[in-house]
Amino acid sequence: MEQTRRTSTNSIYEPYILTDIGCRNIWEAGHRTGYCFNLTINYYRGLPLSCIDQITFWVDGEQIDPEDMYIQHRGREYHYPDILKDDMATDLYWEFGGLLRVIIKKKGGIAQGIHHVKLILGTRRSYTPTMVAQWEKDMTIA
């Protein structure tokens, strides 16, 4: 049985940011090389990827190293630390309702089955402070 728990009250979008869509291991040449999650934006409008201030994951209580994270957007892949830099392109747009795939590159991937996942997503918008949304739930990894 899937359990969901709200951990903050900053955003009405929190229950939707961590989706069950496409939550799975990544395979390359017959070997598991990582796993991925798909996120939706924590705002009622889309934003450029350069407005992402934070994506932090914990899986089964272990925080994921940002160096192991990659963002896939419209067929292109970006190393997560690169999107936090000042020179990140501002024309790469994450639309409201669109999925943003986060890949965690980890040799051997993750065991199939249920895992407890916690996410913090911080996005910056014009004229307002960074919106930080937090959500955790049990998710099934295929």
Secondary structure, DSSP 4 states (H G I P E B T S, - for coil): ---EEE---S-TTHHHHB--TT-EEEEETTEEEEEEEEE--SSSS-EEGGGEEEEEEEETTEEPPGGGEEEEETTEEEEHHHHTSTTS-S--EE-TT--EEEEEE-TT---SEEEEEEEEEEEEETTEEEEEEEEEEEEEE-
